[in-house]
Amino acid sequence: MNDLHSGSTAVGVLRRGRWSRYLLPRQPAQVVGLVAFFALWALLWVRCAHAEGELTREMIRALMESTDKASMQRDTAAIGAALGSGFYKYIAIPAEPLPATARMNKQQYLEMIERGWKNTGSYQYRREDVTINLSPAGDSGESFSTVIERFDIDGRAMLSKVREYARYGLENGRAVIVNIDSQTLVGDSTPE
């Protein structure tokens, strides 16, 4: 006899126990049902526990749209609200004879853009060529895009094209920008 209940010594010992009629299924359909129930329960439990800390493309896209809107409105406070507490920005500008680079923390970055906007006249901003990727764990993400700004300084029209790489994460349950690496595209920050 090779049925589920007699094939194993351990099952035979459990079968004789007080709770065996509740612990061991009697029919193969019951076994399949129990396995399916516990698999579904485990999947739902993991999914619910994970959903609290999951970053989505929609969250990143909404964050990008809010910072783009804030940039067009020159709203430094709104940009600051989108940045994580440990935010930093790395900037690379190709220059002759040596390229210029800088790393700024959140406060330095916000002060820099505030000063920049005070020194510019008209200002236009747009983002294109956007790619968003998520980590397999769903707790972080990244975007690649090109930011194009048109502005004038002292009556001189300027165009700036910057390739931007941004990392995103969750902080207190909300999506934030963790850091931004930007590189001015060679020959693209020029007088128009």
N, C-alpha and C positions, 0 to 999 in steps of 0.2 A: 504494500500500500504506500504510494508515493504522493499523498496529498500534503498540503501545507502544514497540517498539524502534527503529523507523525514522522516527518522527515528529519527532525532535529531534536537532539536531546534537550537543548535549552527550551524549545517549544513544549516538549513533553513535560518538563518540570513546571513551566509556567501554567500549562494546561491543568495541572492538578491543584494550582493555587486557588485561593478564595476569590480573586478578582479576575480570573482567566476568562470568564464569560463576557466581561466588559472590555478586556484588553485585546483579545485576539479575535479577529474576524472569522466567521465560520464559512464563508463562501468567497470564491475568487472575485466576484463583483464587489463584495464588501472591501476587499483588499484594495482594488482599484479606486473605489470611492474614497477610502481613507487616505490613500496616497494623494489623490487629486485634491482633497480637502486641505491637507497639510501643505501641499505645494502652493495652492492658491493663497492660503493664509500667510505663508512665509513671504510670498511675492508681494502681497498687499502690505504687509508689515514693513518690508524693506522699502517699498515704493513710498509709503507715507512718511517714514522716517527720513528718506532722502529728499522728498519734495520740499521740506522746509528749507533746505540749503542748496537748492538747485538754481543755477544761473541759466537763462535761456537766451536764444538769439533775439527774441522780442524785447527782453529786458535791456540787452546791449544796444539794440537799435533805438529804443526809446531814450536811453541815456545819451546816445550820440545826437539824436534829434534835439533833446533839451539843451545840450551844450552848444550845438550849432545855433539854435535860436538865441541862446544867451549871448553868443559871440556877435551875432548880427545886431543885437540890441545893446551891445557893450555892457553887459551885466556881469560884472566880476563876481558878485555874491552868488549868483545862480551857478556860475562855473565852479566856484569853491564848494558849493553844496554837493556837486557831483564827484568830487575828488575824495579819495580815501584818506584816512588820517596819516598814513605813512607815504602818501603820494610823492613822487619825484618825476621830474621831466629832464630828459637828456636831449640836448640840441647839438646838431652838427651842421656847420655852415662851411661849405667849400670856399676857401679864400686863398689868395696868392700872397706870399709863397707857402704859407702853412694854413691848413684848415683850422677853423675856430670851433671849439666845443665847450659846452657848459652843462653842468648838472645843477638843477635847482630843486629845492624842496617846495612844498605846497605854498607856503607863505611868500617865498621869493618869486615863485611863478606868478602868483596872483598880483603881487606888487609890480612885476615887470609888465604884465598885460594892461594893468590900470594906467601905468605911465605911458605905455605905447599908445593907448587909445586917446589919451589927453594930447598927444603930439601929432595926431593925424586928423585930417579933415574928413572927407568922405571915406566911407569904409564899406566894402562889399565882401561877402564871405560865402563860399560854397564848398561842399565836399563831394567827391566823386570816386569812382573805382573802388567801392567798398567791398571788402571780403571779411566775413565774420566766421571764426572757428571757436568751437567749445572743447574743453578738455573732456576726456572720456568719463571722468567722475562727475562732471557737471558743476564743479565748484569754481571754475574760472573760465575765462575766455580771452580772445584776442581779436583785434581788428587791424586791417591794413587799409589805408585809404590815401587819397591825395586831397590836400586842403589848398584851395586857391583863394588868395586874398588880393583885393584891389583896394588901394588906398592912396591918399596923397599926403606928402610931407612937404611943408613949405611951398605949396602950390605945384609940386612935382608929382605926377601920377606914377605909381609903382605897382608892380605885379609880383606876387610871391607865390611860388608853388612848393609845397612841402609834402614829402612822403611821410606819412604818420603811421607808426605802429603803436597800438595801445593795448594794455593788459587790463582785464576787468576781474573783479572778485566780489564777494559778498562781505558786507560789514554791517553787523547788527540787523541782518535780514534783508538788506537792500543792496542793490547793485551799485558799485562805485568804480571809478577809474583808479587803478592801482599805480600805473605809471604810463608815461608816454615817451617814446623815442621818436624824434623827428629829424629828418634830414632835408635840408633845402636842396632842391634839385638843381644841378649845375647849370648856371646860365639863366635860371628862371626867376631870380629875385633881381629884377632889373627895372630901370625906368622904362615906361611905356613910350 
